[in-house]
Amino acid sequence: MHLFLLLILQATAAVGQIDPTHCRYALGMEDGRIRDDDITASSQWYETTGPQYARLNREEGEGAWCPEGQLEPSDSQYLQVDLGRLTFLTVVGTQGRYARSSGNEYARAYRLNYSRDGLLWKSWRNRLGNTVMEGNKNAYTSVINDLHPPVITRHVRLIPVTRLSTTVCMRVELYGCPWDDGLISYGAPEGQLMMPPGYPIASLNDSTYDGAHERRRLLGGLGQLTDGVIGLDDFLLTRQYHVWPGYDYLGWRNDSLGTLGYVEMEFVFDRQRNFTSMKVHSNNMFSRGVKIFSSVSCLFKPRLIAGWEAEPVAFKTVLDDRNPSARYVTVPLNRRAAKSLRCRFYFADVWMMVSEISFQSEDTVLPTQITLVGTSPPATERTSVATTPMTVDPSASDPPDDANTPILIGCLVTIILLLVIIIFLILWCQYVCKVLEKAPRRILDEEVTVRLSSCSDTIILQTPPVPPRSAHGPAGPVNSDPHYERVFLLDPQYQNPAELRNKLPELSQSAEASACGGGYAEPDVTQCTPHQCFHNSAPHYAETDIVRLQGVTGSNMYAVPALTVDSLTRKDISAAEFPRQQLIFREKLGEGQFGEVHLCEAEGLPEFLGEGAPLPDRDGRSVLVAVKQLRADATSQARNDFLKEIKIMSRLNDPNIIRLLCVCVSSDPLCMVTEYMENGDLNMFLSQREIESTLTHANNIPSVSLSDLLHMSVQISSGMTYLASLNFVHRDLATRNCLLDRRLTIKIADFGMSRNLYSSDYYRIQGRAVLPIRWMAWESILLGKFTTASDVWAFGVTLWEIFTLCKEQPYSLLSDEQVIENTGEFFRNQGRQIFLYAPPLCPPSLFELMMRCWSRDIPNRPSFEGLYQALRPHVNQ
């Protein structure tokens, strides 16, 4: 079902800021994806030198576009290209007219104008203010010019420039990638000069802004905050040559903006969007009075002519006085629908500096039930047509209506029939999937049948045995059906994500059965203990039923054997009832659809739990706990799920699993009390640190040692060994779901609290739960099957995160759609799958262990007990 939904649903992944060094795809002049109608010009010499022939490396017509007559120095002849959508343009390539050796006309220089709406045109300038780019020196060689800075545009004009009267002709290719942010302008106060004593003067203005400058504000344009270049830790250093100190940052001084204490920025988008988050790259060199913003508050406007909605989204940051590194701050926007945002960034110190801002959103716009400031609630937009009184002959108007009625009825009947067929197919697929779960089968190594969405299209792939970690394809040719079209990842030509999604393989019954049941053994808990079953000499993993807990902060899912669930839920809650009046609220940690998570001080908790209670050393301080509270108006299903989660958690008892301490369920609101981990999650902890060295000690930079990383890995494997011994399947193992206390003890958790902060780690399918696809095994993505073996795969990715210090997302160079396509390569196992690279900090033997976790064949993956035993010697070295 996962694969079926991926094929029929359109979903937009949350993507990060564009990297100009990778955004260099040909946009379609040469291969014809840009249509002839989208290429126009100010003039043409002949029909055969029209703008449609201005395609790089093509020789149709007379071989190029040539403007009419001799080009004079004062002329402004242009070639115009409509890219069809907003595009991040990074490179321009040009050629002259060669025409199979019969031509010798070319442009020695040219200018570039661009427009986002086709009405307001702007002149491109490089970072030094120059507008003219070097062109060609002959008619046949292509000249590539990188745009520094790149531009965000839909319409492009190339204007040839000459010093003498001459004939010019041009062929063109444009390079870049789609601008999925949709941001078309931002407004902000002008940047300022920083004159620190003993340091160079830093000019913190937006030097590439293409909008207006009015009353010391930037209005209606884009600039350095969207050029894809992030500033360095030391804001006086730059990534560009021949520019001034502070060039990469836009910065403001607190006292220069009056007594407001904040910077107000306004963002306008191409259409209404559902915003999930905003990423702001900010400097944090606190030793020079620069910090990230302390908090941010954003208002939303659904339409440009509407008023601002009354309820803002507010977010407080965690200020850092120890690590001076610049960093991205992710601001959750709670899927609010808007076309324009107004955000106030509040100062935390004397200076605030920002180098990049990007937005993550979804295509499907949901109505926001918020009252607008100074306006009535938004109503459904309708197109109104102005009419004037006139006499209408009924006999002339009625017949067309009668003639169209059968057509409309036919269309409605067709739509209803299609919906009924789709519903039937969905129900049938669900039934087949349940039947396959009960029938253990194996994928045949000799032949695998892959069925696409249509039952009549069957493709036979001959897949000879290939070692799962081989970097090469199979020896000898592979016979495949000629109708099958392979999509190669990272092809120089841009691949439309929708096309990638349409080419995912779906498994046959035999293949699905293999991943569903073949090779697994469902333990009989009446015959042996879970621990004994786990240590069976035959490698197997228990299939599990999914327990969906619609909890406080999201849909928490545990995969637990049905018999185990029954045995747990039949028992009473083992956690003791704690007096709720002894819980003193300190701050809110998170919230969701059905409740909230609070940081509380628990008075008398050690005495209540008695000796041997699982509490940290308090050092004379109060005991802090995390309290999950269900709202009183929660649904009955949410209430039952909350109690079931308490029952399951109360049975878990391991040093590396988050511990349920007590509950408050005698009255509403229902609460569960768990350990509070001061150091937060492992992802945030590692991303704010560097590997231990003499430099980190000398500069008091937060750091971790290689021994610390290995010890963390062992702790996670130990906790997962415990869960596997109970046949529990975690489904979302990652550093974001591992918590740390003051002594760096790791506790595995999954309460959904981190999903707002790490929304870009999840792939949202419309109408279904989000999926952490970059951590998921191929069988989980293609079949929706989660087992201990899929947890082992996720553990390998978690190890990779640890030894990269969580500095980047797994498969960061691949889009979500390409990650899904890569799982298809794992299934086909023809040596084209892409693995994560070996982290520089990772010992070779440990990376070999990671590669075993990512074995295509499930029996080849190690067990958690084996992983724990393999990792322990590394810690002792």
N, C-alpha and C positions, 0 to 999 in steps of 0.2 A: 504493500500500500504506500509506503514511503516513496518508492520509485514512481508509482502511478501518479501521485500528487505532484511530484517534482516535474513530471512531464506536462501536466495540464494546468498547473497554477502558475501565475506570474508573481514573483516576489522579488523585491529589491533588497539587496544586502546593504548593511551599513558599511560604507567604505571610508577609508581614511583619506587624508589629504593626498592629492596627486603628486607623484614624484616626477619632475620634468626629465630626469635621466632615463626613465623607463617609458614615459609617455611619448613615443616616437613612431606610432603606427601610420602607414600610408592611409590617407583618408579617401582615396578612390578616384583621383584624376586619371591615373594610368590604367587601372583595371576597369574603369567604366562605372563604378558604383555611384559616382557623381554624374547625374544625367546631363545630356546636352542642354536641356532647357534650363538647368541651374547654372550654366556658364554663359555670361553675357559680356559685352564690351561696349566701349564708347563709340567705336567705329570698326570697320574692317575693310581691307583693300579689295578683296574679291570674295565671292561666296565660298571659294575653296580655301580661303585663309580666315574663315570665321572663328569665333571664340571656341566653338565645339572642337576645333582641332588643336587646342592648346594643351595637349596631354603629353606628359613626359614620356620619352622613349617610344612615341607612336609616330607613324608616318602617313596617316590618312590625309586626304585632301592634298593641299600643297605643303603639308608637313608642319604647320604651326599657325598660331594667330599672328596676324600682322595688321596694325592699325593703318587707316587710310593715309596715303601720302607720306611725305618726308616728316619725320619727327623733329620739331624745333625745340630749342631749350626752354621756351616758354610754354610748350604744350603740356596738357595733362590728360593724355590718352590713358585708358585703364582697361584691364581685364578683371572682371568681377566673377567671384565664385560664391554660390550659396551652399553652405555645408549642410543645410537641412535641420540643424539643431545646434545648441550651444556647444562649443568645442574648445578644449584647451590646446591652443596652437603653439607648437614648439619649434618647428623646422619648416623652411621653405626651400624647395629645390627648383632650379630653372635650367633650361636649355635654349638654344637658338633654333633656327630653321635650317636643317641639314638637307632634308628632302632627297635622300639617296644621292648625295654629292652634288645636287643641282642648286642648293641654296647656301648662302653664307651670311645671313642676317641674324643678329643677336643683340641683346640689351647688355651694355657694359655696366649699367647700374640701374637701380630701381628703388622706389619707395613703396611702403605698404600702409594702406589705410584699412581700417576695420570698423565693423558696426555690429552691435548685438541685436538691434531691432530693424536694420535696413534703412533707418531714417537719420539717425545721428551718427556721423562718421568721425573717427578719431585717427590721428596720425601716430603710427608706431615710432618710438624712439628707443635707442639702446640706453644702457645705464649711464652713459656719458652725455645723453641728449642728442645724439646724431640720428638723423632720419633716413639717410641714404645707405643702402646695402650694396656691396660689391656684386656685380653680375657676372656674365660670361666673357671669356676671352676667345672663344671660337664657337662654331655653330653646333658642335656635336657633344662636347663634354658637359656633363651636368655639374652644377655648382650648388653645394648645400650650404645654407646659412642657418645657423642656430639663432633663435630669437631669445635674446637676453635683455629684457625679461620676456617670458612667454605672454601671450594674450588670450583672453577668453572672449570668443566672438562666434558669430554665425556667418556673417558676410565678410568677405575679404576682397580687397582691390589691390592689384599690383600695377604700379604706375612706372613705366620705363622712364629713365632720366638720361639725358644726353647733353654734352657741351657744344656739339656741332650738329648741323642739320644732317640727318642720316635716316636710313630705313632700319627699323627694328622689327624683330619677330620673337615670339616667346612660346616656350612649352613649359608647363608647370606641374609640380606635385606638391601637395601640402601634407604635413605630418603632425600628428597629435593624438588625442583620444577624447572621448565624450566627457563633457563637464557635468557629471551627475549631481554635484552639489546643487545646481540650479540657481546659485547666487548670482544676481545680475548687478548689484551695487551695494555698497555699504557707506555709511556716513559716520564721521567721528571728528573729534577735535583735532586740529593740526598738531603734529609732533613738535617737540621743543628741543632746545639746546641744553645739554648737560655739561657744566664746566666744573668738574671735580678738581680740587687742589692736588697738584702732583700728577695728574693724568691728562691725556689729550682731550680736547673738546669733542664731545660726541653729539653729532647732529641726528636726532631721533625722529626725523620727518619721513613721510611716505613719498619717496622720491619718484616712484613710477605710477603714482595715482593718475588715472585718466579722466577723472571727473572735474567738478568745479571746486574752486576755493573761495568761499564767501564767509566773511566775518569770522575768520580764523577757524572755519570748519571745512571738512571735506564732504562734498555732496555729490551723489549720483554717479559714482564711478567705482572702479576696482583698482587695486595696486598691489603693494608688497604683501599684504595679508592674505593674498590668494595666489602668489607666484610659485608656491611649492618649495620655497627655500626657507628652512628653519634656522634661526639664529644659534650661534655658539654659546657655550656657558659664559664665556667672557664677552660681554656685549660690545667691547671695544674692538674685538677681532671680527673679521668678516669672511664670508665664503667667496666674495667677488674680488677681482683685481682692480686696482686703480680707483678705489672708492674711499670714502672717508670713514673714520671710526664711528661705530654705531649704525652703519648703513642698513644692517639686516633687521633692525628693530624700529617699531613705532612706539614712542615713549612719552609719558606725561609726568609732570611733577605735581604732587598733591596740592601744595598751597597756591599753585598757579591757576587753579580752577575755582577760585573763591573758597567758600567754606562747605561746598557740597560734599567733598570727600569721595567722589566717584567719577568715572568716565562713562558717558552715555554714548552708545553706538546703535545705529539703526541698520537693519539688513533687509533687503528687498529681493524676492525670488521670482522666478519665471512663472510659477503657478502655485496654487495652494498645495501644501505638503503636510504630511504627518511627521513631525520632528521627534526623533528618538533621543538625540544627543547633539551637543556642540563640543568640539575639541579646540582648545585654545592653547597655543604654544607660548609659554611665558617664561621670562627670565627670573632667576631667584638668587642673584648675587647679593645676598643680604649684607655682606661686609661693606658694600658701597651704597647701602640704602635702597636696594631693589628687591622686591618680593613679588611673588604671585599675588593675584587679587585675593582678598580675604573672603569675599562672597560675591554672588552675582544674582540679579533679579531680572527676569525677562517678561515682557508683556507681548501679547500676540494680537495680530490683526488679520481676520480671515480674508478681507478684501481691501484693496488700497483705498477705496472710498468709504470704508466702514470705520467705526471707532475702535479704540483699543479695548480689548477684553479686560474686565475688572480684576480678575484673579491672576496674579503673576505666578511664575515658577521661580522659586528661590532655592539657592544652593550655597552651602558653606564649604569652603575648602579646608584642608588640613595644612596649616602653615608649617614650614620646615625651616628651622634655624640651624640645621646641621649639614645639610647637603646643598651646596651652591649650584648644583646642576640645573640647567634649563630643562623644562619638562612640559609635556602635554597635560592639560587639566581637562578631564571629561566632565561635562555638565549635563546631567540627565534632563531631558525636556518633556518626558512623560507622554510622548505621542500626541502632543497638542497640534491641532490643525491650524495653519496660518499661511499667509502669503508674505507677511512682513513681521519682523521681530524688532523690539526695542529693548536692549539689555543695558543694565547699569552694572559696571564692574567697580567694586569698592576697594579703595586703597588699603593695603596692609602695612605700608611703610611710606617713605618719602617719594619713591619712584615706582611706577608700574610700566613694564615693557612687554610688548606682544609682537611676535614675528609671523604667526600664521593663525588663521581661524578657518575651520571647516565644519560642515553640518552633515549629520546623518539623518536620513528621512526615508519614509516609505511612500510608494506610489499611491496606494489606496487611501483616500482622504476620508476619515471618519468625522461626523459632525461633533463639534466641541460644545457641550452644554454649558456655556458660560455667558453671563449677561454682559453686553458691551457697555463701555463707558459712554454715556450720553446718547445712546441709541437704543432702539427696541431690539428684542432678541432676533437673531438672524432668521430669515425665512427662506424658503426655497426660491432660488433665482428663476425667474421666468423671462422669456423674451416677449416684450410688449410691442405691438404694432400700432402706430398711430393711424386712425381712420377718419374719414370725413363722411358726413351724411350723404348718401347717394341712393338712387333708385335701382334696385336689383330685380331683374326678371327671374322669378322662381323657376320658370321652365328652362332657363339657361344654366342654373346652378345645380338643380337637383340631379339630373342625369349623371354628371361626373361622380357625385357621391355614391349613387347606386352602382355605378360601374366599378368603383374601387372597393366596395364592401366585400365582394367574394375574395378579392386578393388579400385584404386584411385578415379575413377569417382564415384563409388558407395559411397565411404566415403564422397566425397564432396557433393553429392546430399543429403545424410543423414544429414550432418551438416547444409546445407541450409534449409532443411525441419524443423529441430529442431529450428533454429533461427526464422523461420517464425512462428512456433507454439508459441515460447516464446513471440514474439512481439504481436501476437494475444491475448495471455493471459493477457499481461500487459495492452493492450488497453481495453480489456473486463473488467478487474478489475477496471480500472479507470472509465469506464462507469457505472458499477454497484455501485461504491462508490458514484458517483454523484446522481444516482437515489435514493440511500438510504438516502442521505442527505435531500431529499425532502419528504421522507415518514417517519413520526415519529412513532417509535415503541418502545416497552419496553422489557427488559430482563425478562423472566418469572422466578419467584422465584422457581417454582416447577421443571423446566427442562430447561437446557441450552444446545444447540447444538454447539459443537466446531468443526469447519472444518479445517483440516490441508491443506497443499498446494495441495494435490490431492483431487479432488472433490469426488472420490469414497470412500475415507477413512473418515467416519463420526463417531465421538465419542460422546456418550451421557454421560454427567456428571449430576448426581442427586445432586443438591446443595440446601439443606434445608436452611431456613433463619438463618443467623448467624450475631450477632452484629458486625459491622465493626471493632471495637476496641477490640474484644475478643482475649485473648491470648491462647484460647483453641480451639480445633477442635469441630465439631458438635457432639452433644450427640447421640451416636449410630453409627452403621456402615454406611459407605458411599458406595453405589453401583456404581462402575465405570467399564468401559470397560476393560477387562483383557489385551487388546493389548496396552493400554496406559502405558507408562513408565514414572514414576515420577523421577525427579532429585532433590534430597534433597540438599539444600545448606550447605556449610561448612562441607560436609562429610569428615571423616578422609582420605578417598581415593581421590586422585587428580582427578578432573573432567576436561577433555579436553574442552577448551572453545568452540571449534567447535561443540562438542556434545551438549553442553548446547544450542547453538544457533539453532541446528537442532530440539530441543524439545520444542520450544516455541509454545504456543497455538495460533491459529488464530480464530477469532470470527465468529460466524454464522451470517446470515442475521438478525436474531432477536436480537442477542447480539449487533451486530454492529449498528443496527438501534437504539437501546436503547441509546448507547453512542453518536450516531450521532444526533438523533432527539428526541427520547422519553423522556419526562420529561423536555424538554426545551420549551420555548415559544419565538418565534421570534417576537420582538415587532413591532408593526405597528407605525412607526414614524409619520404617518399622523394623527393618532388618539390621541396620547399622547406624551408628551415630554419624552426625555430619562430619566430624573430624576424621572418622575412619573412612568414610566415603571419599573424602577429599584426598586421602593418601592412597587410594587404590592404585595398584601398579599400572593399570591401563589408563592412558591419558584420556581424560574426559572432563567436560564441564556440564554442569546441571542447567537444563533449560528452566526458565522461571516464568511465573506469571507477573504481570506488571501491576503494582499497587499504586494507583494514582491518588495522591493526597493533595487536594486543593486547599493548601494551607494559607498561612498568614500572608506571606510575601510572594506567592506564586504557586504554580502547580509543581509540587515536589513529587518526584517519581522514584520509587524504589522497586527494584526487580527482586522478588522474593518467591521461592517455591510455594505453590499453593498450600501444601500440607504445613509448611512452616508458618504461613500466615494464619491458617486456621488454628494452629496450636498456640500462636501468640495471642490472637484476638479473643480466644476462648477464655484466656486467663484475665484476672483483674489487673488493674494498673499497679505496678510494684512501687512506683514513686510515691513518697509521702505527701500529704496535703500540708502546704505551708500557709501560715496566716498572711493574707494579702496586705493587711495594714502594715506589715513590717517591711514591705517593699517600697523604698523611697525612690521616686523617679529622678533621674539625672539628665538624660537626653534621649532623643529618638534616633535610633540607628538605621531604621528602614521602615518601609510601609508597602502594602500591597492591596489587592482587591478586597480582602476579607479581614485585614487587621494590620498590626504594627509590631515592630521589634524595638524594645526599649532597653537602654542601659540603666540599671537600677542598683541601689545599695540595699543589700539584704541584711537587716538587723537581726542578730542572733542566729544566723544560719549555721555557723559551726556547732553551736550548742544543740540546735535542732537536729542536725544530721548525726551528731555524736562522734566519737573517736573513729579514726580511719576514714573520715569523709574525704572525698576527692577534691579537696580545695587547695589552692596554691598557698605558699608561705605569704602571709599578709604583711609581715614586717610592721605590725602595729597599725595597719590601715584597715579601713572597712572592706568588707567583701563585696566586690562588684560582680554582677551577674547579668546575663542577657535574658530578657523576658519576652517571649512571643505571646502576644495577646490577640485573641479572636474577638472581632467586633460582635456586639450583642445582636446586631441585625443580620448576621451572617446566615447563609442558607443552611437548611438542615443537612444537606450533603457536605458542606464545608465543615459543619460541626462534627459529623460522624468521622470525616477524614482526619480532623484535628485529634480526636480521641484515639483513632487508630494509630496515628503517628506517635502519640504519647506511649501507647502500648508497645509499639515496636522499639522505640528508642529506650524505653525503660529496661529492655532485655539486653541491650548492648553494653558490654563492660570490657573495655580495652584501654590501655594508656594512650593509644594514638587515635581514638575515636572520641568525638565530642560527647560529653557526659550529660545526661539529664539528671538534675539535682533534685528537683521537687516540682510539684504542680499546684495549681489553684483551680480546681474544677468543681468545688462544691456549690459555687454560684457563678453567675455571669459577671464579667466576661471571663471565658476560659483562658488560663495562662499555663505556659510551661516555662520552667526556669532552667537554664543551661549555663555551663561555664562561660565566662567572658575572657577572651584572649586579647591581652593588651596590645600586642604587636600586629593585630589585624591579619589580613590574609597574606599568604606567601608571595603572591604575585606582586602586590604593592611593596612588600618588605624588600624583595630582591631587586625590584626595578629602581629603588632609591639607593642602592648600594653598588660599590665597585669591588673587584676582587682584591683581597688584601695584598699590600705591597708596602715598600718603604715610603713611597709617595703618599699613600693614604694615611699612614701613621704620621708623617711629617706635617701634613695639612689638615689633620683631624677630619678626614673624609670618612663617612660611614662605610664600612667594608665587611666582607665575609671571607673566610678562608676556604680553600678547597676541601679541607676536612669538614667544615661546617656543611658544605653542600652534600658531601657524601653521607654525613650523619642524617641530614634531612631526608635523603633518598631512602636510607634504611628504615627510618621511622614510617614513611609512607608505605613502604612495602610490608612492614610489620602490621600496620593497621589494615591493609587490604588483605593480608593473609588471614587475619581474624574474620573479616567479612566473608571471604571466600569459604572459610571453614563452615560458616553458617548458610552457605549458598545464597548470600545476599549479593546482588549486582548493583553497583553504585550508579552507573549510566552517565555520570558527569564528573569523572575524576579529572582534576586540573589544579594548577597552583592556586587559582582563585577560590577553590573550595577546600584549601588546606589552611588552617589557622595556627598562629604561633602565640605562645605566652612569653613572659619576660625571659624565661630561661631557654628559649628556642625549642621548646617541646612542641611537636606538630600534632594537631588534632584534625582528623578528616571530618568534614561536615558537608552538608548540602541543604541549606535552608532557603535557597532562592534569593538570599539577601544580596548577592553580588551581581545579579543579572542586570540591574539597572546600570551599575558602574561598568560592566563588561558587556554591554549590549552588542558591540561589534564582534564579540567572540561567538555569537549565536546567529544562525541562519533562520529567518522567520518564513514559515510557509503560511499563506493566508488561511485563516480559520483553524490553524493547528498550533501546537506548542513550538517554541523555538528549539533549534537543534544545534549543539556544539560540533558542527561537522568537521572542524579542523582537528578534533581529538577523537573522532569516531572511526571505528573499523569499517572496512568496506561492506561487510555483511549487515552492519547496523544501518548504514545509509541506504543501501539498495534493497534490503529486506525488512528493515525495522526490527531485527533480532538482536537482543542484548543478552550477553552471557558473561561469565567470568572471563572468557577469552577476549571479549571486546573491552573489558576493563583492563586487561593486560596491555592491549594496544594503547589505550588512553594513558596507562602508566608510562609507556615508552615516550609518548609525547610530553608527559609531565616531567620526566627526566630531562628531556631536551630543553624544556623551559627553564629548569633549574640551572643547567650548565650554560645557558645563555644569559643568566641573570634577568630573565623576563624582559629583555630589552626589545624584543620584537615578537610579533604574533607568529605562530607556526604557519608555514607556507605563505609568508607575508607578500611574496611576489605574485601569488595567484589570487584571482578573484574567487568569490564563493562558488560561482558556477564552474570555474576551472578546477577547484578542489573536488567538486562532485564528479566532474569528468575524470579526474585522476583516480577516483575510486573504481571507475569502470576499467581503467588500465590495470589496476590491481586485480580485478576479477579476471580480465582476459589473460593477464600474466604473460605478456609477450615481450617483456623487458623494456617497456616504454613508461612504466610508472615512475613517478618522481618521489624520491625520499627526502626527508629533512637532512640537511647537511650536518657534518660532524662539528659540534661546537668546539672552538679552540681550547676551552678549559677542560674538555672531556677526555679522560684517558681512553686510548684505543680499545682496550678490553671492555670498557663500559659502553662505548658506542656500539660495539659488536652485540652487547646485550640488548641495547635499544632496537637494533635491526632485527633481532630474533622476535622482539615483541610485535614487530610490524610484518611478520611472516604472513604470506597470503593464505596458506593452509593452516587452519586452526590447530590441528594436532602438533604443528611445529612450534607453536608459541609456548614459552615456558609458563609454569604455574607460578603463583605468587609465592608459594613456599620456596620454589627453586630460585626465584628472583631474590628473596630475602637471604637465602644462604649464599648466593653469588655476590651480593653487595656487602655483606658483613666483613669479609676479609679486606676490602678496600678501606674501610674505616680504621681497621687495626694497623694498617701499614703506616 
